[in-house]
Amino acid sequence: MLAILAGIIAYTATGFWFDTEMEKQVGRKPDFRFYPASAEASVSQAELQKIRTIPGVREMYSYTIRNDLPENDKAYSIGWEGMELSPVYQIPGEYRSQLSLFAFQNNGTDLSPVIIEPDELPPLADVLKHNGINLTDLNNDDALLYLPAFSWTVAGSADCPKIQVFPDNPEIDYGKDVTFRTDVSLAAGQEILIRSPEGQSRTARIPVLVRQPLNYTVDYRGLISDWTSSFSLPYVVIVPKGFFGSESANRVEVWTEGRRDAAIQSDMAALASHSGMKLQNDAVTNEKIIRFFADERLLYCVLTVVVFLVWIFILCWSVIRVRKSIKNFLNRLRRTGTDTRTCLAIRNQIVLRIGLASIVFTGAALTACLWLQLSFIPNLSMITRAAPSLVDPSGQPAGVLWILLRITPATYGFAALSGLLQSLLCMTGTKQAMDIRKINKC
């Protein structure tokens, strides 16, 4: 019974801890996102300042992404001397039309990367600084190019093959059959030519190539942002603020400080409508998910406390009963004329077997509960809705297991120590309270 209760305590305590972590994960997601409704839509600096002054706004990121606009068949493209030697051109020509990585202009093929122009985007500056790059050191004619080792593979069925291009990422195990290629056709100090959809060209010097793979999700002040999705492919150009002569931004992400009421939603909708932007309102969904995990956390908390109190009661009762039973048994042995040495040997065997049984049963119960905890993840649909970063690119809950594996050693280790504790209480208690030499009238 004590072993089963210890396993239940470990299971419920892990659930409580996990739900607490999930609440934090949901709080990391933006409550509001502004997207361009057309290629011309953007949020001006005056409108950005209005967003900052709305009561309840805690954090805001603003930036511009080009080549990611809705219904835009014309794209920015880049080129440089010797780019035809880039390993990306080893991709079979029949698959290139499926990739947004290529732009077809003047009957030729150019690279069509995502271009990011930060406005107020501290995470990007923070990540680059971690890699030894300072955005403030860039001149207005400089740009950075994200160019890690990457792989391309042909996926899909034989009837409908698809190409996949992705950068190397140390957080993901791709297997031994994946070949990563490094682009050496461009070196730091060279220049690239950026062509706009209208046919205008601008030269930018590349002082540094960003070779270090950027994670799909980057933490900054405990928040996650949507801008990192651009780095799921190589060839991302990062230009300084004002590179294209615009002071506006076409991406805005807003976090609120526990305030997701109708008033702030109305203010955000009005600003989005005024600037011609689309608004993704996740405030209501985030609030519902947070409440769900908060209610479940409260349930696990109550269960953990109740079961723990029951475990304490049964532990005290069992230790007292075990000591009394052993003492009565030894008294009966002495009355039959058994000598002291034999009584001591029998007593040692009893407490040793009780200790071993306690450890074995506790280990079995904890193993069963741990297997249940890691093989069956309840409310997985709610978890994937809570934070997409908790699911790896293949759709598996890698982040969920990561959280569980980070939590379980502490809770299950403490529960395992409880099995050792109850055995030690029996063994030390019987040795002191049942000294054979102090048993009278034997």
C-alpha positions as CSV (number, residue, x, y, z in Angstrom):
1,M,0.0,0.0,0.0
2,L,2.8,2.4,0.9
3,A,4.5,1.6,-2.4
4,I,1.4,2.3,-4.5
5,L,0.7,5.5,-2.6
6,A,4.3,6.6,-3.2
7,G,3.9,6.0,-7.0
8,I,0.6,8.0,-7.0
9,I,2.3,10.9,-5.2
10,A,5.1,10.9,-7.8
11,Y,2.5,10.8,-10.6
12,T,0.3,13.6,-9.3
13,A,3.3,15.8,-8.2
14,T,4.7,15.5,-11.7
15,G,1.4,16.4,-13.1
16,F,1.2,19.5,-10.9
17,W,4.7,20.5,-11.8
18,F,4.0,19.9,-15.5
19,D,0.8,22.0,-15.6
20,T,2.7,24.8,-13.9
21,E,5.3,24.7,-16.7
22,M,2.5,24.6,-19.3
23,E,1.0,27.8,-17.8
24,K,4.4,29.5,-18.3
25,Q,4.6,28.2,-21.9
26,V,1.2,29.7,-22.8
27,G,2.3,33.0,-21.2
28,R,5.3,33.0,-23.6
29,K,3.0,33.2,-26.7
30,P,1.9,36.6,-28.1
31,D,-1.7,37.4,-27.4
32,F,-2.0,39.5,-30.6
33,R,-0.2,39.3,-34.0
34,F,-0.5,41.8,-36.8
35,Y,-0.1,40.5,-40.3
36,P,-0.1,42.4,-43.6
37,A,-3.4,42.1,-45.5
38,S,-1.7,43.2,-48.7
39,A,1.8,43.9,-49.9
40,E,1.4,47.6,-49.1
41,A,0.0,47.1,-45.5
42,S,2.2,48.2,-42.6
43,V,2.1,49.7,-39.2
44,S,3.5,53.2,-38.9
45,Q,5.7,54.3,-36.0
46,A,2.9,56.5,-34.7
47,E,0.6,53.4,-34.6
48,L,3.4,51.3,-33.0
49,Q,3.6,54.0,-30.3
50,K,-0.1,53.8,-29.7
51,I,0.2,50.0,-29.2
52,R,2.9,50.5,-26.6
53,T,0.7,52.9,-24.6
54,I,-2.4,50.7,-24.4
55,P,-2.9,49.7,-20.8
56,G,-1.9,46.0,-20.2
57,V,0.7,45.8,-23.0
58,R,3.8,44.1,-21.5
59,E,6.1,43.5,-24.5
60,M,6.0,44.2,-28.2
61,Y,8.1,43.1,-31.2
62,S,7.9,44.8,-34.5
63,Y,9.8,43.9,-37.7
64,T,9.4,43.6,-41.5
65,I,9.5,40.3,-43.4
66,R,9.8,40.5,-47.2
67,N,9.1,37.6,-49.5
68,D,6.5,36.4,-47.1
69,L,3.5,38.6,-48.1
70,P,0.1,37.1,-49.0
71,E,-0.8,36.7,-52.6
72,N,2.5,38.0,-53.7
73,D,3.8,36.1,-56.8
74,K,6.7,38.5,-57.2
75,A,9.6,38.1,-54.8
76,Y,12.8,39.7,-53.8
77,S,15.9,37.8,-55.0
78,I,19.6,37.9,-54.3
79,G,22.6,37.0,-56.3
80,W,26.4,37.2,-56.0
81,E,29.5,36.4,-58.0
82,G,29.9,32.6,-58.2
83,M,26.5,31.8,-56.8
84,E,26.0,29.2,-59.5
85,L,28.5,27.1,-57.5
86,S,26.2,27.0,-54.5
87,P,25.2,23.5,-53.5
88,V,21.5,24.6,-53.6
89,Y,21.8,24.4,-57.3
90,Q,22.4,20.7,-57.1
91,I,18.7,20.3,-56.4
92,P,17.2,18.7,-59.5
93,G,15.6,21.4,-61.7
94,E,12.2,19.7,-61.8
95,Y,11.8,20.3,-58.0
96,R,12.8,23.9,-58.0
97,S,9.3,25.2,-58.9
98,Q,8.0,23.7,-55.7
99,L,10.3,25.8,-53.5
100,S,9.9,29.4,-52.4
101,L,13.7,29.4,-52.2
102,F,13.9,30.0,-56.0
103,A,12.7,33.0,-58.0
104,F,12.3,32.8,-61.7
105,Q,13.3,36.1,-63.3
106,N,14.5,36.8,-66.8
107,N,14.2,33.1,-67.7
108,G,16.7,32.3,-65.0
109,T,16.8,31.1,-61.4
110,D,17.8,33.3,-58.5
111,L,17.7,32.7,-54.8
112,S,14.6,34.1,-53.2
113,P,15.4,34.2,-49.4
114,V,13.4,35.7,-46.6
115,I,14.6,39.2,-45.8
116,I,14.1,40.4,-42.3
117,E,14.3,44.1,-41.3
118,P,14.1,44.5,-37.6
119,D,12.3,47.5,-36.1
120,E,12.1,46.6,-32.4
121,L,13.1,43.0,-32.4
122,P,15.4,42.4,-29.4
123,P,15.4,38.6,-29.7
124,L,17.1,38.7,-33.1
125,A,19.8,41.1,-31.8
126,D,20.2,38.9,-28.7
127,V,20.7,35.7,-30.7
128,L,23.1,37.4,-33.1
129,K,25.1,38.9,-30.2
130,H,25.3,35.4,-28.7
131,N,27.0,34.4,-32.0
132,G,29.4,37.4,-31.8
133,I,27.5,39.7,-34.1
134,N,26.2,43.1,-33.1
135,L,23.5,44.6,-35.3
136,T,24.4,48.1,-34.2
137,D,27.8,47.7,-35.9
138,L,26.2,47.3,-39.3
139,N,26.3,50.2,-41.7
140,N,23.2,51.1,-43.8
141,D,24.8,49.3,-46.8
142,D,25.7,46.1,-44.8
143,A,23.6,43.0,-44.4
144,L,23.9,39.6,-42.8
145,L,23.3,36.3,-44.5
146,Y,22.1,33.3,-42.5
147,L,23.9,30.4,-44.3
148,P,24.4,27.3,-42.1
149,A,25.1,23.8,-43.4
150,F,21.8,22.5,-44.9
151,S,20.4,19.4,-46.5
152,W,17.9,18.8,-49.2
153,T,16.0,15.5,-49.6
154,V,13.3,14.3,-51.9
155,A,10.2,13.2,-49.8
156,G,6.7,12.3,-50.5
157,S,5.3,9.5,-52.8
158,A,6.6,8.4,-56.1
159,D,3.6,9.9,-57.8
160,C,3.9,13.2,-55.9
161,P,7.5,13.7,-54.8
162,K,8.4,16.8,-52.8
163,I,11.6,18.5,-51.9
164,Q,12.6,19.4,-48.4
165,V,15.3,21.9,-47.6
166,F,16.3,22.5,-44.0
167,P,19.4,23.7,-42.0
168,D,21.4,21.6,-39.6
169,N,20.2,21.9,-36.1
170,P,22.0,20.3,-33.1
171,E,18.7,20.0,-31.2
172,I,17.3,17.5,-33.8
173,D,18.6,14.0,-34.6
174,Y,18.3,13.7,-38.4
175,G,19.9,10.3,-38.6
176,K,23.0,9.1,-40.4
177,D,21.4,9.0,-43.8
178,V,21.0,12.8,-44.0
179,T,23.8,14.6,-45.8
180,F,24.5,18.3,-44.9
181,R,26.1,20.6,-47.4
182,T,28.1,23.8,-46.7
183,D,27.8,26.7,-49.1
184,V,31.3,28.1,-49.7
185,S,30.4,30.1,-52.9
186,L,30.0,33.2,-50.7
187,A,32.5,34.5,-48.3
188,A,32.5,37.3,-45.7
189,G,33.4,40.6,-47.3
190,Q,31.7,39.9,-50.6
191,E,28.7,41.8,-51.9
192,I,25.3,40.6,-52.8
193,L,22.8,42.1,-55.2
194,I,19.2,42.4,-53.8
195,R,16.5,42.8,-56.5
196,S,13.1,44.1,-55.6
197,P,9.9,42.8,-57.4
198,E,9.7,46.2,-59.2
199,G,13.1,45.5,-60.8
200,Q,15.2,47.9,-58.6
201,S,18.5,46.6,-57.4
202,R,20.7,47.4,-54.4
203,T,24.1,46.2,-53.4
204,A,24.8,45.2,-49.8
205,R,28.1,44.1,-48.4
206,I,28.2,40.9,-46.2
207,P,30.6,41.6,-43.4
208,V,29.7,38.3,-41.5
209,L,28.0,35.1,-42.5
210,V,25.8,33.6,-39.8
211,R,26.9,30.0,-39.9
212,Q,25.7,28.9,-36.4
213,P,22.3,27.2,-36.9
214,L,19.5,29.2,-35.2
215,N,17.0,27.2,-33.2
216,Y,13.4,27.1,-34.4
217,T,12.3,28.7,-31.2
218,V,14.5,31.3,-29.5
219,D,13.9,32.4,-25.9
220,Y,14.1,36.0,-24.9
221,R,12.9,37.2,-21.6
222,G,10.8,34.0,-21.4
223,L,8.9,34.8,-24.6
224,I,8.7,33.1,-28.0
225,S,8.2,34.9,-31.3
226,D,7.0,33.9,-34.7
227,W,9.9,35.5,-36.5
228,T,12.1,32.4,-36.0
229,S,10.0,30.4,-38.5
230,S,12.0,32.1,-41.2
231,F,15.1,30.3,-40.1
232,S,13.7,26.9,-40.9
233,L,15.5,27.4,-44.3
234,P,19.0,28.6,-45.1
235,Y,19.5,31.9,-47.0
236,V,17.9,34.4,-44.8
237,V,19.1,38.0,-45.3
238,I,19.1,40.3,-42.2
239,V,19.2,44.0,-43.1
240,P,19.5,46.9,-40.7
241,K,16.5,49.0,-39.8
242,G,15.6,51.5,-42.5
243,F,17.5,49.5,-45.2
244,F,14.5,49.9,-47.6
245,G,13.8,53.5,-46.6
246,S,10.7,52.7,-44.6
247,E,10.0,53.4,-41.0
248,S,7.0,51.2,-40.7
249,A,6.7,47.4,-40.0
250,N,4.5,44.7,-41.3
251,R,4.8,42.3,-38.4
252,V,3.8,43.2,-34.8
253,E,3.5,40.8,-31.9
254,V,2.1,41.9,-28.6
255,W,2.2,40.3,-25.1
256,T,-0.2,41.5,-22.4
257,E,0.2,41.5,-18.6
258,G,-2.6,39.2,-17.6
259,R,-5.2,41.5,-19.3
260,R,-7.1,40.0,-22.1
261,D,-10.5,41.6,-21.8
262,A,-12.8,43.0,-24.4
263,A,-11.4,46.5,-24.1
264,I,-7.9,45.7,-25.2
265,Q,-9.1,43.4,-27.9
266,S,-11.2,46.2,-29.3
267,D,-8.2,48.6,-29.2
268,M,-6.1,46.1,-31.1
269,A,-8.8,45.5,-33.7
270,A,-9.2,49.2,-34.3
271,L,-5.4,49.7,-34.8
272,A,-5.2,46.7,-37.2
273,S,-8.2,48.0,-39.2
274,H,-6.7,51.6,-39.4
275,S,-3.4,50.3,-40.7
276,G,-4.9,47.8,-43.1
277,M,-3.4,44.8,-41.3
278,K,-4.9,41.5,-40.3
279,L,-5.1,40.7,-36.6
280,Q,-4.6,37.3,-35.1
281,N,-6.3,37.4,-31.7
282,D,-5.0,34.6,-29.5
283,A,-5.9,36.4,-26.2
284,V,-9.2,34.5,-25.7
285,T,-7.6,31.1,-26.6
286,N,-4.6,31.7,-24.4
287,E,-6.8,32.6,-21.5
288,K,-8.9,29.4,-21.9
289,I,-5.8,27.3,-22.1
290,I,-4.2,28.9,-19.0
291,R,-7.5,28.4,-17.1
292,F,-7.5,24.7,-18.2
293,F,-4.0,24.0,-16.9
294,A,-4.7,26.1,-13.8
295,D,-7.7,24.0,-12.9
296,E,-5.9,20.8,-13.6
297,R,-2.9,22.0,-11.6
298,L,-5.2,22.6,-8.6
299,L,-6.7,19.1,-8.9
300,Y,-3.2,17.5,-9.0
301,C,-2.2,19.7,-6.0
302,V,-5.2,18.5,-3.9
303,L,-4.5,14.9,-4.9
304,T,-0.9,15.1,-4.0
305,V,-1.5,16.7,-0.6
306,V,-4.3,14.2,0.3
307,V,-2.4,11.1,-0.8
308,F,0.7,12.4,0.9
309,L,-1.2,12.8,4.2
310,V,-2.6,9.3,3.8
311,W,0.9,8.0,3.1
312,I,2.2,9.7,6.3
313,F,-0.6,8.2,8.4
314,I,-0.1,4.6,7.0
315,L,3.6,4.9,7.4
316,C,3.4,5.9,11.1
317,W,0.8,3.2,11.7
318,S,2.8,0.5,9.9
319,V,6.1,1.3,11.6
320,I,4.4,1.2,15.0
321,R,2.6,-2.1,14.1
322,V,5.8,-3.6,12.7
323,R,7.8,-2.8,15.8
324,K,5.1,-4.1,18.1
325,S,4.7,-7.3,16.0
326,I,8.4,-8.1,16.0
327,K,8.7,-7.4,19.7
328,N,5.7,-9.7,20.5
329,F,7.1,-12.4,18.2
330,L,10.5,-12.2,19.9
331,N,8.9,-12.4,23.3
332,R,7.2,-15.6,22.3
333,L,10.4,-17.0,21.0
334,R,12.2,-16.3,24.3
335,R,9.4,-18.0,26.3
336,T,10.1,-21.1,24.3
337,G,13.7,-21.1,25.4
338,T,15.3,-19.7,22.3
339,D,18.7,-18.1,23.1
340,T,19.5,-14.5,22.7
341,R,21.9,-15.0,19.7
342,T,19.2,-16.8,17.7
343,C,16.6,-14.1,18.6
344,L,19.0,-11.4,17.4
345,A,19.6,-13.3,14.1
346,I,15.8,-13.8,13.5
347,R,15.2,-10.2,14.3
348,N,17.8,-9.1,11.8
349,Q,16.4,-11.3,9.1
350,I,12.9,-9.9,9.7
351,V,13.9,-6.3,9.4
352,L,16.2,-7.0,6.5
353,R,13.4,-8.7,4.6
354,I,11.0,-5.9,5.4
355,G,13.5,-3.4,4.2
356,L,14.1,-5.3,0.9
357,A,10.4,-5.8,0.3
358,S,9.8,-2.1,0.9
359,I,12.5,-1.1,-1.6
360,V,11.4,-3.7,-4.2
361,F,7.7,-2.8,-4.0
362,T,8.4,0.9,-4.1
363,G,10.6,0.5,-7.1
364,A,8.0,-1.6,-8.9
365,A,5.3,0.9,-8.2
366,L,7.4,3.9,-9.3
367,T,8.4,2.1,-12.5
368,A,4.8,1.4,-13.4
369,C,3.8,5.0,-12.7
370,L,6.8,6.4,-14.6
371,W,6.0,4.2,-17.6
372,L,2.4,5.5,-17.5
373,Q,3.6,9.1,-17.2
374,L,6.0,8.9,-20.2
375,S,3.9,6.6,-22.5
376,F,0.5,8.2,-22.0
377,I,0.4,12.0,-22.2
378,P,-3.1,13.2,-21.2
379,N,-4.6,16.2,-23.0
380,L,-2.0,16.1,-25.8
381,S,-4.4,18.1,-28.1
382,M,-4.5,20.8,-25.5
383,I,-0.8,20.8,-25.0
384,T,-0.1,21.2,-28.8
385,R,-2.6,24.1,-28.8
386,A,-0.8,25.6,-25.9
387,A,2.6,26.1,-27.6
388,P,3.6,24.8,-31.0
389,S,7.2,24.9,-29.9
390,L,6.5,21.9,-27.7
391,V,6.1,19.8,-30.8
392,D,9.1,19.1,-33.0
393,P,9.0,19.4,-36.9
394,S,7.8,15.9,-37.3
395,G,4.7,16.6,-35.0
396,Q,5.9,14.6,-32.1
397,P,5.7,16.0,-28.6
398,A,9.4,16.3,-28.1
399,G,9.1,19.4,-25.9
400,V,6.5,17.7,-23.7
401,L,8.8,14.8,-23.1
402,W,11.7,17.2,-22.5
403,I,9.7,18.9,-19.8
404,L,8.7,15.6,-18.3
405,L,12.2,14.2,-18.4
406,R,13.4,17.4,-16.6
407,I,10.8,17.1,-13.9
408,T,10.6,13.3,-13.2
409,P,14.1,12.7,-11.8
410,A,13.3,15.0,-8.9
411,T,9.8,13.8,-8.1
412,Y,10.4,10.1,-8.6
413,G,13.8,10.3,-6.9
414,F,12.1,11.8,-3.8
415,A,9.4,9.1,-4.0
416,A,12.2,6.4,-4.2
417,L,13.8,7.8,-1.1
418,S,10.5,7.4,0.7
419,G,10.7,3.7,0.2
420,L,14.2,3.7,1.7
421,L,12.9,5.9,4.5
422,Q,10.2,3.5,5.6
423,S,12.6,0.6,5.6
424,L,15.1,2.5,7.7
425,L,12.5,3.5,10.2
426,C,11.6,-0.1,10.7
427,M,15.2,-1.3,10.9
428,T,16.6,1.4,13.2
429,G,13.5,1.5,15.3
430,T,13.4,-2.3,16.0
431,K,17.1,-2.3,16.9
432,Q,16.6,0.4,19.6
433,A,13.2,-0.4,20.9
434,M,13.5,-4.2,20.8
435,D,16.9,-4.9,22.3
436,I,16.7,-8.5,23.2
437,R,18.7,-8.0,26.3
438,K,16.1,-5.5,27.6
439,I,13.1,-7.7,27.0
440,N,11.9,-8.7,30.5
441,K,10.1,-11.8,31.6
442,C,11.1,-13.8,28.6
